Amino acid sequence: MSIFKEIEPIFSYLKQMRKLETYICFDMIFPSTWKIPRKFIIEDKFLNQGTVDDNNIGLSFISEFNEVSINTTQSNILGIINFNLEREEKERLLNLKINELKTIFDKQSLDSLKELKFNFDKNNFITENGKKPETPELVSPIIEDGQDWFRKC
C-alpha cells in the first residue's frame, strides 16, 4: 500500500507528522466543537496541544514506529473523525426534523396535534447484543461540560 493511501483518510485534519527518536507523532487539528471518545485515546500516547485558534484544537497522537502501533493510531484517529462526522450529520438531521415538526405544529390545529403520535421501531434503538447503545466516555478537556450534542438543541 502507498503512503498516499495511508495518509489520505486523515489528511484533511493532519497538521504534520514528526519523528521523535523511535516514535512517530501525528499532529492533528480538529474543530473545537468535536468530542473525543476515550476509547480512541491511549493515555500515555496522547497530548492535547490546546486551542489552535477560535475554531480548532490541536491534538498529538504518538506511536511507536512499528506497523501494529501505527495502524492502531491511524485507526483511533479515523475513529475520532468518523464519530464526529456522524455526530454532525445526526445534528443536521435532528435540526431538519425539528424544523419539519415546527411546520406541522404551525399548520395543524391544537386538537389534531393532541392526536399526534410517534411510532418507532424498538430495534432501531437497541444494539445487536440486545442492550441500549452505550454513550461514549469522552476525554474531558476537549468536551464542553460533558454534555451530549443533543442537549444543546
C-alpha positions as CSV (number, residue, x, y, z in Angstrom):
1,M,0.0,0.0,0.0
2,S,1.2,3.5,-0.8
3,I,1.9,6.3,1.7
4,F,-0.8,8.3,0.0
5,K,-3.5,5.7,0.6
6,E,-2.5,5.5,4.2
7,I,-2.5,9.3,4.9
8,E,-5.4,10.3,2.6
9,P,-8.2,9.4,5.0
10,I,-6.8,11.7,7.8
11,F,-5.1,14.3,5.5
12,S,-7.8,17.0,6.0
13,Y,-7.1,17.1,9.7
14,L,-3.3,16.4,9.6
15,K,-1.1,19.3,10.6
16,Q,2.2,17.4,10.5
17,M,3.9,14.1,11.1
18,R,7.1,14.2,13.2
19,K,9.8,11.7,14.0
20,L,10.7,11.6,17.8
21,E,13.6,9.2,18.2
22,T,11.9,5.8,17.8
23,Y,8.4,7.2,17.7
24,I,6.2,9.0,15.1
25,C,3.9,11.8,16.1
26,F,0.7,12.7,14.2
27,D,-0.2,16.3,15.0
28,M,-3.9,16.7,14.2
29,I,-6.2,19.8,14.0
30,F,-9.8,19.1,14.8
31,P,-12.7,21.6,15.1
32,S,-13.1,22.7,18.7
33,T,-16.7,21.5,18.7
34,W,-15.6,17.9,18.2
35,K,-15.7,15.4,21.1
36,I,-13.0,12.8,21.7
37,P,-14.3,9.4,22.9
38,R,-11.9,7.9,25.4
39,K,-11.9,4.6,23.6
40,F,-9.8,6.2,20.8
41,I,-7.2,7.5,23.2
42,I,-4.1,5.7,24.5
43,E,-3.4,7.8,27.6
44,D,0.4,7.8,27.5
45,K,0.5,8.4,23.8
46,F,-1.9,11.3,23.5
47,L,-1.3,15.0,24.0
48,N,-3.9,17.8,23.9
49,Q,-2.0,20.8,22.5
50,G,-4.9,23.1,23.3
51,T,-6.6,25.7,21.2
52,V,-5.0,26.5,17.8
53,D,-7.4,29.3,17.0
54,D,-11.0,30.2,17.9
55,N,-12.3,27.2,15.9
56,N,-9.7,24.5,16.2
57,I,-7.9,22.4,18.7
58,G,-4.6,20.6,18.3
59,L,-4.1,17.0,19.4
60,S,-1.0,14.8,19.1
61,F,-1.0,11.1,18.8
62,I,2.3,9.4,19.4
63,S,3.1,5.9,18.2
64,E,6.0,3.5,18.3
65,F,7.4,3.1,14.9
66,N,6.1,-0.3,14.1
67,E,3.2,-1.5,11.9
68,V,0.9,-2.6,14.7
69,S,1.2,0.7,16.7
70,I,0.9,2.9,13.7
71,N,-2.1,1.0,12.5
72,T,-3.7,1.4,15.9
73,T,-3.0,5.1,16.0
74,Q,-4.4,5.6,12.5
75,S,-7.5,3.6,13.4
76,N,-8.0,5.7,16.5
77,I,-7.7,8.9,14.6
78,L,-10.1,7.7,11.9
79,G,-12.5,6.6,14.8
80,I,-12.5,10.2,16.1
81,I,-13.1,11.6,12.6
82,N,-15.9,9.2,11.8
83,F,-17.5,9.6,15.2
84,N,-17.7,13.4,14.9
85,L,-18.7,13.4,11.2
86,E,-21.6,11.1,12.1
87,R,-22.4,13.2,15.1
88,E,-22.5,16.4,12.9
89,E,-24.7,14.6,10.4
90,K,-27.1,13.5,13.2
91,E,-27.2,17.0,14.5
92,R,-28.0,18.3,11.0
93,L,-30.7,15.7,10.6
94,L,-32.1,16.5,14.1
95,N,-32.4,20.2,13.2
96,L,-34.1,19.3,9.9
97,K,-36.6,17.1,11.7
98,I,-37.2,19.8,14.3
99,N,-38.0,22.3,11.5
100,E,-40.3,19.7,9.9
101,L,-42.1,19.3,13.3
102,K,-42.3,23.1,13.7
103,T,-44.0,23.3,10.3
104,I,-46.5,20.6,11.3
105,F,-47.3,22.5,14.6
106,D,-47.7,25.8,12.7
107,K,-50.1,24.3,10.2
108,Q,-52.2,22.0,12.3
109,S,-55.0,22.7,14.8
110,L,-54.5,22.1,18.5
111,D,-57.0,19.3,18.5
112,S,-55.2,17.4,15.7
113,L,-51.8,18.0,17.4
114,K,-53.2,16.4,20.6
115,E,-53.8,13.3,18.5
116,L,-50.2,13.3,17.1
117,K,-48.3,10.1,17.8
118,F,-44.8,8.9,17.1
119,N,-44.1,5.3,16.3
120,F,-40.6,4.0,16.5
121,D,-39.3,0.5,15.8
122,K,-37.7,-0.6,19.0
123,N,-35.0,-2.4,17.1
124,N,-33.6,0.9,15.9
125,F,-32.6,1.8,19.4
126,I,-31.1,-1.5,20.6
127,T,-27.7,-2.8,19.7
128,E,-27.1,-6.2,18.2
129,N,-26.5,-7.7,21.7
130,G,-29.9,-6.6,22.9
131,K,-28.7,-3.7,25.0
132,K,-29.2,0.0,24.6
133,P,-26.3,1.8,22.8
134,E,-23.5,3.0,25.0
135,T,-22.8,6.6,25.5
136,P,-19.1,7.0,24.7
137,E,-16.9,8.2,27.5
138,L,-15.3,11.4,26.4
139,V,-11.9,12.9,27.2
140,S,-13.0,15.8,29.5
141,P,-10.6,18.6,28.5
142,I,-11.9,18.5,25.0
143,I,-15.7,18.5,25.6
144,E,-17.9,21.2,26.8
145,D,-19.2,20.4,30.3
146,G,-19.6,16.7,29.3
147,Q,-22.8,17.5,27.5
148,D,-24.1,15.4,24.7
149,W,-24.7,17.1,21.3
150,F,-28.5,16.7,21.5
151,R,-28.8,18.5,24.8
152,K,-27.6,21.7,23.2
153,C,-30.7,21.9,21.0
